Amino acid sequence: MVDDFRTLITPEGLARFQQELRQLQEERRQVCAIVSWAAGNGDRSENGDYIYNKQRLRQIDRRCDWLARRLENATVVRPEHQTAQGRVRFGSTVTYIDEDDRSHRIRIVGYDEADMQRGEISIGSPVARALMGKTAGAGVEVETPQGVKSLDIEEVS
Protein backbone atom coordinates (compact mmCIF):
# COMPACT_ATOMS: atom_id res chain seq x y z
CA MET A 1 0.00 0.00 0.00
CA VAL A 2 2.79 2.43 0.87
CA ASP A 3 4.26 2.14 -2.65
CA ASP A 4 1.03 3.62 -4.06
CA PHE A 5 2.08 6.97 -2.58
CA ARG A 6 5.62 7.08 -4.02
CA THR A 7 4.87 9.59 -6.80
CA LEU A 8 2.37 11.82 -5.01
CA ILE A 9 3.38 15.44 -4.61
CA THR A 10 1.65 18.61 -3.45
CA PRO A 11 1.40 21.62 -5.79
CA GLU A 12 3.86 23.46 -3.51
CA GLY A 13 6.32 20.56 -3.65
CA LEU A 14 6.06 20.49 -7.44
CA ALA A 15 6.78 24.23 -7.60
CA ARG A 16 9.81 23.86 -5.28
CA PHE A 17 11.24 21.04 -7.40
CA GLN A 18 10.67 22.99 -10.64
CA GLN A 19 12.33 26.09 -9.15
CA GLU A 20 15.30 24.07 -7.90
CA LEU A 21 15.72 22.48 -11.34
CA ARG A 22 15.69 25.91 -13.03
CA GLN A 23 18.28 27.24 -10.57
CA LEU A 24 20.53 24.22 -11.07
CA GLN A 25 20.29 24.51 -14.85
CA GLU A 26 21.39 28.15 -14.61
CA GLU A 27 24.21 27.24 -12.22
CA ARG A 28 25.24 24.46 -14.62
CA ARG A 29 25.69 26.98 -17.45
CA GLN A 30 27.92 29.10 -15.21
CA VAL A 31 29.98 26.13 -13.99
CA CYS A 32 30.44 24.90 -17.59
CA ALA A 33 31.88 28.29 -18.51
CA ILE A 34 34.33 28.09 -15.60
CA VAL A 35 35.34 24.52 -16.52
CA SER A 36 35.94 25.59 -20.12
CA TRP A 37 38.07 28.54 -18.99
CA ALA A 38 40.00 26.42 -16.46
CA ALA A 39 40.64 23.66 -19.04
CA GLY A 40 42.52 26.20 -21.13
CA ASN A 41 44.90 26.99 -18.28
CA GLY A 42 47.36 24.15 -18.72
CA ASP A 43 47.75 20.95 -16.72
CA ARG A 44 44.30 19.88 -15.53
CA SER A 45 45.64 17.44 -12.94
CA GLU A 46 46.85 20.31 -10.74
CA ASN A 47 44.25 22.89 -11.73
CA GLY A 48 42.08 23.55 -8.65
CA ASP A 49 39.45 25.53 -10.56
CA TYR A 50 39.09 22.77 -13.10
CA ILE A 51 38.97 19.91 -10.57
CA TYR A 52 36.54 21.61 -8.19
CA ASN A 53 34.16 22.76 -10.91
CA LYS A 54 34.15 19.37 -12.67
CA GLN A 55 33.11 17.84 -9.34
CA ARG A 56 30.43 20.49 -8.91
CA LEU A 57 29.20 19.82 -12.44
CA ARG A 58 28.78 16.12 -11.62
CA GLN A 59 26.83 17.02 -8.46
CA ILE A 60 24.56 19.35 -10.41
CA ASP A 61 23.98 16.75 -13.12
CA ARG A 62 23.07 14.06 -10.57
CA ARG A 63 20.59 16.35 -8.80
CA CYS A 64 19.09 17.55 -12.11
CA ASP A 65 18.62 13.94 -13.24
CA TRP A 66 16.94 13.06 -9.94
CA LEU A 67 14.63 16.09 -10.10
CA ALA A 68 13.74 15.46 -13.75
CA ARG A 69 12.77 11.84 -12.97
CA ARG A 70 10.68 12.93 -9.99
CA LEU A 71 8.91 15.63 -11.98
CA GLU A 72 8.25 13.26 -14.87
CA ASN A 73 6.65 10.65 -12.60
CA ALA A 74 4.92 13.01 -10.17
CA THR A 75 1.19 12.90 -9.59
CA VAL A 76 0.09 16.29 -8.27
CA VAL A 77 -2.62 15.98 -5.64
CA ARG A 78 -4.54 19.11 -4.74
CA PRO A 79 -5.85 18.66 -1.18
CA GLU A 80 -8.83 20.93 -1.84
CA HIS A 81 -10.05 18.57 -4.58
CA GLN A 82 -10.15 15.48 -2.37
CA THR A 83 -13.53 14.22 -1.20
CA ALA A 84 -12.55 13.47 2.41
CA GLN A 85 -13.01 17.06 3.63
CA GLY A 86 -12.60 17.27 7.41
CA ARG A 87 -10.54 14.09 7.46
CA VAL A 88 -6.77 13.79 7.42
CA ARG A 89 -5.65 13.16 3.86
CA PHE A 90 -2.65 13.78 1.62
CA GLY A 91 -1.77 17.48 1.85
CA SER A 92 -3.65 18.03 5.13
CA THR A 93 -2.25 20.19 7.87
CA VAL A 94 -2.86 18.54 11.23
CA THR A 95 -2.44 19.85 14.75
CA TYR A 96 -2.16 17.16 17.40
CA ILE A 97 -1.21 16.82 21.06
CA ASP A 98 1.25 14.13 22.10
CA GLU A 99 1.46 12.22 25.39
CA ASP A 100 3.59 15.00 26.91
CA ASP A 101 0.85 17.58 26.18
CA ARG A 102 2.98 19.20 23.49
CA SER A 103 1.25 20.58 20.43
CA HIS A 104 2.61 19.68 16.99
CA ARG A 105 1.55 21.07 13.62
CA ILE A 106 2.49 18.96 10.62
CA ARG A 107 1.57 18.71 6.96
CA ILE A 108 1.37 15.37 5.16
CA VAL A 109 3.29 15.45 1.88
CA GLY A 110 4.96 13.11 -0.61
CA TYR A 111 8.06 11.07 0.16
CA ASP A 112 10.42 13.31 -1.77
CA GLU A 113 9.20 16.61 -0.34
CA ALA A 114 9.16 15.71 3.38
CA ASP A 115 11.09 18.24 5.47
CA MET A 116 10.83 18.17 9.27
CA GLN A 117 12.20 21.71 9.56
CA ARG A 118 9.13 22.94 7.67
CA GLY A 119 6.88 20.55 9.60
CA GLU A 120 6.24 18.40 6.52
CA ILE A 121 6.14 14.64 7.03
CA SER A 122 6.03 11.87 4.46
CA ILE A 123 2.73 10.14 3.79
CA GLY A 124 4.55 6.89 4.51
CA SER A 125 5.73 7.91 7.99
CA PRO A 126 4.24 6.12 11.00
CA VAL A 127 2.57 9.32 12.24
CA ALA A 128 1.00 10.11 8.85
CA ARG A 129 -0.21 6.54 8.39
CA ALA A 130 -1.84 6.61 11.84
CA LEU A 131 -3.52 9.97 11.16
CA MET A 132 -4.86 9.22 7.66
CA GLY A 133 -8.65 9.25 7.46
CA LYS A 134 -9.15 10.50 11.02
CA THR A 135 -11.01 13.66 12.07
CA ALA A 136 -10.44 16.37 14.67
CA GLY A 137 -11.18 15.03 18.14
CA ALA A 138 -9.99 11.52 17.33
CA GLY A 139 -7.24 9.79 19.22
CA VAL A 140 -4.71 7.58 17.47
CA GLU A 141 -1.90 5.30 18.49
CA VAL A 142 1.39 5.38 16.64
CA GLU A 143 3.91 2.58 16.78
CA THR A 144 7.41 4.05 17.11
CA PRO A 145 10.81 2.53 17.89
CA GLN A 146 10.32 3.82 21.46
CA GLY A 147 6.96 2.08 21.77
CA VAL A 148 3.33 2.96 21.13
CA LYS A 149 2.51 6.69 21.45
CA SER A 150 -0.95 8.22 21.79
CA LEU A 151 -1.86 11.36 19.84
CA ASP A 152 -5.03 13.46 20.05
CA ILE A 153 -6.00 15.30 16.86
CA GLU A 154 -6.98 18.91 17.54
CA GLU A 155 -7.43 20.34 14.06
CA VAL A 156 -7.44 19.21 10.44
CA SER A 157 -7.22 21.63 7.54
RAJO-V905717 format. One record per backbone hydrogen bond with DSSP energy under -1.0 kcal/mol. CO is the residue of the C=O (numbers start at 1). NH is the residue of the N-H. E is the energy in kcal/mol with one decimal. If there is no record, write none. Layout:
co/nh/e
CO/NH/E
CO/NH/E
This chain:
co/nh/e
1/4/-1.3
2/5/-2.0
3/6/-1.5
5/8/-1.3
7/75/-3.0
9/77/-2.5
10/14/-2.4
11/15/-2.2
12/16/-2.3
13/17/-2.4
14/18/-2.5
15/19/-2.5
16/20/-2.6
17/21/-2.4
18/22/-2.2
19/23/-2.5
20/24/-2.5
21/25/-2.3
22/26/-2.0
23/27/-2.7
24/28/-2.6
25/29/-1.6
26/30/-1.7
27/31/-2.8
28/32/-2.6
29/33/-1.6
30/34/-1.8
31/35/-2.7
32/36/-2.4
33/37/-2.2
34/38/-3.1
35/39/-2.4
38/41/-1.7
44/47/-1.1
47/51/-2.8
48/52/-2.7
49/53/-2.0
50/54/-2.2
51/55/-2.0
52/56/-2.4
53/57/-2.2
54/58/-1.9
55/59/-2.1
56/60/-2.7
57/61/-2.6
58/62/-2.4
59/63/-2.3
60/64/-2.9
61/65/-2.5
62/66/-2.3
63/67/-2.8
64/68/-2.8
65/69/-2.3
66/70/-2.3
67/71/-2.9
68/72/-2.2
69/73/-1.8
75/9/-2.0
78/81/-2.1
79/82/-1.4
83/85/-1.3
84/87/-2.2
88/133/-3.1
89/92/-2.4
92/108/-2.4
93/157/-2.6
94/106/-2.8
95/154/-3.0
95/155/-1.7
96/104/-2.8
97/152/-2.3
98/101/-1.9
102/98/-2.3
104/96/-2.5
106/94/-3.1
107/121/-2.8
108/91/-2.4
109/123/-1.9
115/118/-1.2
115/120/-2.5
116/119/-1.1
119/107/-2.4
120/115/-1.7
121/109/-2.9
122/125/-2.0
125/129/-2.8
126/130/-2.0
127/131/-1.9
128/132/-2.1
131/134/-2.3
134/88/-2.9
135/138/-1.9
138/153/-3.0
140/151/-2.9
142/149/-3.0
144/147/-1.8
147/144/-1.8
149/142/-3.3
151/140/-2.9
152/97/-2.5
153/137/-3.0
155/95/-2.4
